[in-house]
Amino acid sequence: MMTLVALIDRVAPGLYFLVVALCLWLLWRWRAARSEYRSTYFELERDLARLRQVNALTLLLVLLLLALLILGVQRSVLPFLQQEDSLLIARAEQAAAREDGTFVTSTPPPAAGGAFDVVPVPPLGGDNNPVIQLTPTLTPTPVGTIIPNPPLVQGCNDPRATLQIPTNGMRVFQPIRVVGTAFSDNFAFAKIEISGPGTNNIYGVVDQTLQPVTAVSDFSQFAPAGYAEGLYQFRLMVFDISQLPVASCMVNIYISAPPVTPTPTPTPGGA
């Protein structure tokens, strides 16, 4: 509905011009038919001229009603729908804010007695001749919970369009950084799109960047507030100067309500 109303508002100037042009043409037809009605003495020709006058006036009234309808859409319907959209977004953001409940954290509790039980381990090779071992660099792990067995990704095998965050199967419940790469030889722009229950399974543009991202880094942000819970396709599209997509990467994310993680209440005698 909002799309149709916005389209009418966008093309309203052209519709007004067309209505005015048709009204002038109908007035000319009405005057011509009136002149014929006065100049003829034959009853059949007078009836035909009278019928043309009535038809011209009827179409003129229809065009005036059409112009009033377009004006009503611009002045009443469009502001009402925009206000309704704002209220829906505000309610969705308000619903996303949940009350505190059971405290949940990924940090393990301390050991008994308030200290960790650390057992010393002798160095390799003995105390007099220790051996130094190389430790490999850790692979970056995306932030968030990964749902097991998500649908397969699409694309993402081209270094010109990659997504590190969000990763495939990630559960999203709060604004997250979009991390990856987006570039090409004749780079024009890159778009981030999403499709799922909240978009009627139609891809909608979330953000757009005009600067190429050649190294893995942050280049956007995604806020799940306002989207219904469920499985979504999160897609990055890279376009060249001919406005054609040259690379893409689509991952699956799960939008859900935020977990309830309140600040715990201090207990008497606690540290």
C-alpha positions in Angstrom: 0.0 0.0 0.0 2.7 2.4 1.0 4.6 1.7 -2.2 1.5 2.5 -4.4 0.8 5.7 -2.5 4.4 6.8 -2.7 4.4 6.2 -6.5 1.3 8.3 -6.9 2.9 11.1 -4.9 6.0 10.9 -7.1 4.2 11.1 -10.4 1.5 13.5 -9.2 2.9 16.6 -11.1 2.7 14.6 -14.4 -0.8 13.4 -13.6 -2.0 17.0 -12.8 -0.5 18.2 -16.2 -2.3 15.3 -18.0 -5.6 16.2 -16.3 -5.4 19.8 -17.2 -4.6 19.0 -20.8 -7.5 16.6 -21.1 -9.8 19.1 -19.5 -8.9 21.8 -22.0 -9.4 19.3 -24.9 -12.9 18.3 -23.5 -13.9 22.0 -23.1 -12.9 22.5 -26.8 -15.1 19.5 -27.7 -18.0 20.8 -25.7 -17.8 24.2 -27.3 -17.6 22.6 -30.8 -20.6 20.4 -30.1 -22.5 23.4 -28.7 -21.8 25.4 -31.9 -23.0 22.5 -34.0 -26.2 22.2 -31.9 -27.0 25.9 -32.6 -26.1 25.9 -36.2 -28.2 22.9 -37.4 -31.9 22.6 -37.9 -32.1 18.8 -38.3 -33.4 17.0 -35.2 -31.0 14.0 -35.6 -27.9 16.2 -35.9 -29.1 18.3 -32.9 -29.5 15.1 -30.8 -26.0 14.0 -31.8 -24.5 17.4 -30.9 -26.4 17.3 -27.5 -25.0 13.8 -26.8 -21.4 15.0 -27.5 -21.9 17.9 -25.1 -23.1 15.6 -22.4 -20.2 13.2 -22.9 -17.7 16.0 -22.8 -19.1 17.3 -19.5 -19.3 13.8 -18.0 -15.6 13.1 -18.8 -14.7 16.6 -17.5 -16.3 15.8 -14.1 -14.5 12.4 -14.0 -11.1 14.1 -14.5 -11.9 16.7 -11.8 -12.7 13.9 -9.4 -9.5 12.1 -10.4 -7.5 15.3 -9.6 -9.3 15.6 -6.2 -8.4 11.9 -5.5 -4.7 12.5 -6.2 -4.8 15.6 -4.0 -6.4 13.6 -1.2 -3.7 10.9 -1.5 -1.0 13.5 -1.2 -2.6 15.5 1.6 -4.2 12.8 3.7 -3.3 9.2 2.9 0.5 9.6 2.5 1.0 11.5 5.8 -1.2 9.0 7.6 0.8 6.0 6.3 4.1 7.6 7.1 2.9 8.2 10.6 1.7 4.6 10.9 5.1 3.4 9.7 6.9 5.5 12.3 4.6 4.1 15.0 5.3 0.5 13.9 9.0 1.1 14.0 8.8 2.7 17.4 6.7 -0.2 18.7 9.1 -2.7 17.3 12.0 -1.0 19.0 10.1 -0.8 22.2 9.2 -4.5 22.0 12.9 -5.4 21.4 13.7 -3.8 24.8 13.0 -6.6 27.3 13.0 -6.5 31.1 15.8 -7.9 33.1 15.6 -11.6 34.0 18.0 -14.3 34.8 21.7 -13.2 34.6 23.4 -14.9 31.7 27.1 -14.6 30.9 29.8 -16.6 29.0 32.4 -15.9 31.7 33.0 -18.9 33.9 32.5 -18.5 37.7 35.6 -18.3 39.9 37.0 -21.4 41.5 36.2 -22.3 45.1 37.9 -20.0 47.6 37.9 -17.1 45.2 41.0 -18.0 43.3 41.8 -20.2 40.2 43.5 -23.5 40.8 46.6 -23.0 38.8 49.0 -26.0 38.6 52.5 -25.1 37.5 53.8 -27.1 34.5 57.5 -27.6 34.0 58.9 -26.2 30.7 59.7 -28.5 27.8 63.3 -29.7 27.9 63.7 -29.0 31.6 64.6 -26.0 33.7 68.1 -25.6 32.3 67.3 -26.1 28.6 63.7 -24.9 27.9 62.2 -25.4 24.4 60.3 -22.6 22.8 57.3 -23.6 20.5 55.7 -21.5 17.9 52.0 -20.8 18.5 49.9 -20.2 15.3 47.8 -17.1 14.9 44.2 -17.7 15.8 41.6 -17.6 13.1 39.1 -14.6 13.6 35.9 -15.9 15.2 32.7 -13.9 14.5 30.9 -12.4 17.5 27.6 -14.1 18.3 25.9 -17.5 18.5 26.2 -19.7 15.5 23.1 -21.9 14.8 24.2 -25.4 13.7 23.4 -26.7 10.2 22.3 -23.4 8.6 21.5 -23.3 4.8 24.4 -23.1 2.5 26.0 -19.7 1.5 25.7 -18.4 -2.1 28.7 -16.9 -3.7 31.3 -15.7 -1.2 34.1 -17.5 -3.1 35.2 -14.3 -4.8 37.6 -12.1 -2.8 35.8 -9.0 -4.2 32.7 -9.7 -2.1 33.1 -11.5 1.3 31.4 -11.3 4.7 33.2 -12.2 7.9 30.5 -10.6 10.1 27.7 -11.7 10.0 28.8 -15.2 9.3 26.5 -18.0 8.0 24.1 -19.2 10.7 24.7 -16.3 13.0 22.0 -15.3 15.5 21.4 -11.5 15.4 19.5 -9.7 18.1 21.3 -6.3 18.4 23.1 -3.9 16.0 26.2 -5.5 14.6 29.1 -4.4 12.5 29.3 -5.6 8.9 32.8 -6.8 8.3 34.2 -8.0 5.0 35.4 -6.9 1.5 33.6 -5.1 -1.3 35.6 -4.0 -4.4 36.2 -4.5 -8.1 38.4 -3.1 -10.9 35.8 -0.6 -12.0 34.0 -0.3 -8.7 30.8 1.9 -8.6 29.1 0.9 -5.4 28.1 -2.0 -3.2 24.7 -2.8 -1.6 23.7 -4.7 1.4 20.3 -6.4 1.1 18.2 -8.6 3.3 15.3 -11.0 2.5 13.0 -12.9 4.9 9.8 -12.9 6.9 10.0 -9.2 7.6 10.3 -8.3 3.9 7.8 -10.7 2.4 10.8 -12.7 1.2 11.8 -9.9 -1.2 15.3 -8.4 -1.1 15.3 -4.9 0.4 18.3 -2.5 0.5 19.7 -2.1 4.0 22.7 0.1 3.2 24.9 1.2 0.3 28.6 2.1 0.2 30.3 4.2 -2.5 33.9 3.4 -1.3 35.7 0.1 -2.2 36.7 -2.0 0.7 39.8 -3.9 -0.4 40.9 -5.2 3.0 38.7 -7.0 5.6 37.3 -4.2 7.7 34.1 -2.6 8.9 32.1 -0.8 6.2 28.5 -0.8 7.5 26.2 -1.6 10.4 23.0 -3.7 10.6 20.2 -3.1 13.2 17.7 -6.0 13.4 15.1 -3.9 15.2 11.9 -3.7 13.2 12.3 -7.1 11.5 10.2 -10.1 12.4 12.0 -13.0 14.0 13.1 -15.8 11.6 15.6 -16.9 9.0 16.9 -14.2 6.7 19.2 -14.1 3.7 21.9 -11.3 4.2 23.4 -10.4 0.8 26.4 -8.2 -0.3 26.3 -7.1 -4.0 29.2 -5.4 -5.7 28.5 -3.3 -8.9 30.9 -1.9 -11.5 30.5 1.3 -13.5 28.2 -0.4 -15.9 25.7 -0.9 -13.1 26.1 -4.7 -13.3 26.8 -7.0 -10.4 30.3 -8.4 -10.6 30.5 -10.3 -7.2 28.1 -11.3 -4.4 28.1 -13.0 -1.1 24.9 -14.3 0.6 24.8 -15.8 4.1 21.9 -16.9 6.3 21.3 -15.2 9.6 18.7 -15.8 12.3 17.0 -12.6 13.8 15.7 -13.2 17.3 14.7 -11.3 20.4 17.6 -10.2 22.6 18.5 -12.6 25.5 17.6 -11.4 28.9 20.9 -10.6 30.7 20.4 -8.2 33.6 23.1 -7.0 36.0 23.1 -9.3 39.0 21.9 -8.0 42.4 24.8 -7.9 44.9 24.3 -10.4 47.8 25.1 -9.5 51.4 28.7 -10.5 52.3 29.7 -10.9 48.7 33.0 -9.4 47.4 
